[in-house]
Structures are given as structure tokens and as C-alpha cells.
Amino acid sequence: MTKSRYHGYKSVRGEDEQTDFKYDAFVSYADEDLSFVQQMTSKLEGENGIRLCIHHRDFVPGYDIAENIITAINKSRKTIVILSPNFIQSDWCMYELHIAKMEEIYNRDNENVLFLICYEEIPAPKIPLSIMDVIHQKSYLEFPNDEYGNTVFWNKLHATLV
């Protein structure tokens, strides 16, 4: 399904088509990191009016998981990856990362769509090359988990999405 979705297809988006997006960002995360995602949802949606697509809340029941992922990424301006050891171990999370990279390359003319949040530290040797490639090519945020750092973190994340 993924190959047929992206093979030979290139969408043409005009400047005025930004309203086609249902969400400001799709959040790709491992289920074990749900508490952080709930905190992020509260900060961004509740306090700042950012529309997030969260799989446990927004995926359509009865649809194929892969189809839900592709649709969610396509209908979101950005994809936020919550990078943690749990994320790396999840096949679905890695699938979401690869679909977001394909969306960026094939549908958005290499527009900066993918954004990483390093939620938990991961030793470099354990980071897959596909993620290391994204880390080297793009800026990312590290979650500081301290009071002052958290304020700066949430402000930077909000600025990235608006």
C-alpha cells in the first residue's frame, strides 16, 4: 500500500492550500511514552490552540493501521517524533518515521515536515542509522525535564508549529 501511495506521485500544493491540513502536527510516539504525549497535548492544544493528531485518539476505528498512519501524516503540516528507547523498539513507530520522510520527499518537495523531540537519552550505538540520518540533517529539541528548561522547551516547540 505504501509503495502504491508514493510511487510516481507528486502532489502540487499552492501557497493557499495550507488550509487543507486538518492538523498542525501528527505525533509519532511509543505507547509507553503516552504520559509525555498527554502533557504535550495539554500544553499545545489546551494552552496554545495547536491541533495535534494523536493515534490513540484520532485514528479511525476499523481502518487499517497503515492507512490511518499515512492519512494522518498527509493531513498534518508537521510530524513530531517523540524519540525514546521505546520508539526505536516499536516497528509501528519506525514505520511512521519512514512514512513521514517519504511525505517530506515526495509530496512536500523536501519542505521541513519532520521534527524530532529527544524525550529520553539513547546511547549513540543504539540509534538506528535511519534516525541518525534525521538527527544529522535536522534541528531537534531535547526535553530537559526541569522547571526553567521546560518553559523554554514548550515555547520553542510552539514556535516550531505556528
C-alpha positions in Angstrom: 0.0 0.0 0.0 2.8 2.4 0.9 4.6 1.8 -2.5 1.4 2.4 -4.4 0.7 5.6 -2.4 4.0 7.2 -3.1 5.4 5.6 -6.3 5.4 8.1 -9.1 3.1 10.5 -7.3 3.9 14.1 -6.6 1.3 16.5 -5.3 1.1 20.0 -6.4 0.4 22.3 -3.4 -0.1 26.0 -3.9 0.6 28.6 -1.2 -3.1 28.9 -0.4 -3.6 25.2 0.2 -2.2 25.3 3.8 -5.8 25.1 4.9 -6.0 21.6 3.5 -4.3 20.3 6.7 -6.7 19.0 9.3 -3.9 19.0 12.0 -0.9 21.2 12.7 1.1 18.1 13.7 0.9 14.3 13.8 2.6 13.0 16.9 4.5 9.8 16.5 5.3 8.1 19.8 5.6 4.7 21.5 2.6 3.8 23.8 5.0 3.7 26.8 5.6 7.4 26.3 1.8 8.3 26.4 2.1 10.3 29.7 4.6 12.8 28.0 2.3 13.0 24.9 -0.7 13.8 27.2 1.4 16.6 28.8 2.3 17.9 25.4 -1.3 17.7 24.3 -2.4 19.7 27.3 0.3 22.4 26.7 -0.1 22.7 22.9 -3.8 22.1 22.4 -5.1 23.4 25.7 -2.9 26.5 26.1 -2.0 27.3 22.5 -4.7 26.1 20.2 -2.4 23.8 18.2 -4.3 20.9 16.6 -2.5 17.6 17.2 -3.2 14.2 15.7 -2.7 11.6 18.4 -3.1 8.0 17.2 -4.9 6.6 20.3 -7.5 9.4 20.0 -7.7 10.4 16.3 -7.2 7.2 14.3 -10.4 5.9 12.6 -11.5 2.6 14.1 -11.9 -0.2 11.6 -9.4 1.2 9.1 -6.0 -0.5 8.5 -3.3 0.9 10.9 -1.0 1.7 7.9 -3.8 3.6 6.2 -4.5 5.6 9.3 -0.8 6.5 9.6 -0.5 7.6 6.0 -3.7 9.6 6.2 -2.7 11.3 9.5 0.8 12.3 8.2 -0.7 13.5 4.9 -3.3 15.6 6.7 -0.8 17.2 9.1 1.5 20.1 8.4 4.3 18.6 10.5 5.2 15.2 12.1 6.6 15.3 15.6 8.7 12.3 16.6 9.0 11.6 20.3 12.3 9.8 20.3 13.0 7.4 23.1 14.3 3.8 23.5 10.6 2.7 23.3 10.2 4.5 20.0 13.2 2.7 18.5 11.9 -0.7 19.6 8.5 -0.2 18.0 8.0 -1.3 14.4 5.0 0.9 14.0 6.9 4.0 15.3 9.7 3.3 12.8 7.1 2.9 10.1 5.6 6.3 11.0 9.1 7.8 10.7 9.7 6.3 7.3 6.3 7.4 6.0 6.9 11.0 7.3 10.3 11.0 5.5 8.6 9.9 2.3 5.9 12.5 2.7 8.6 15.1 3.1 10.5 14.0 0.0 7.7 13.0 -2.4 4.7 15.2 -1.5 6.2 18.3 0.0 9.3 19.0 -2.2 11.7 18.5 0.8 9.8 21.0 2.9 10.8 20.7 6.6 8.0 18.4 7.8 9.7 16.1 10.2 10.7 17.3 13.7 12.4 15.3 16.5 12.0 15.6 20.2 14.6 13.7 22.1 12.5 12.7 25.1 14.9 10.2 26.7 18.6 9.8 26.1 19.6 7.0 23.8 23.2 5.8 23.6 24.5 6.6 20.0 25.3 3.0 19.1 21.7 2.0 19.8 20.3 4.7 17.4 19.3 3.2 14.0 21.0 4.8 11.0 17.7 6.0 9.6 17.2 8.1 12.8 20.8 9.1 13.0 20.4 10.5 9.4 17.5 12.6 10.5 19.3 13.8 13.6 22.3 15.0 11.5 20.1 16.7 8.9 17.6 18.5 11.1 17.4 20.5 14.2 15.7 18.9 17.2 14.7 19.6 20.7 15.8 17.8 23.9 13.2 17.5 26.7 15.1 19.0 29.7 12.7 17.8 32.4 13.4 20.8 34.7 11.2 23.8 35.5 13.1 26.5 33.7 14.1 24.3 30.8 10.6 23.0 30.4 9.3 26.6 29.9 11.9 27.2 27.2 11.2 23.8 25.6 7.4 24.4 25.3 7.9 27.9 23.9 10.3 26.6 21.3 8.0 23.7 20.4 5.1 26.0 20.0 7.1 28.4 17.8 8.1 25.5 15.6 4.5 24.6 14.9 3.0 28.0 14.2 
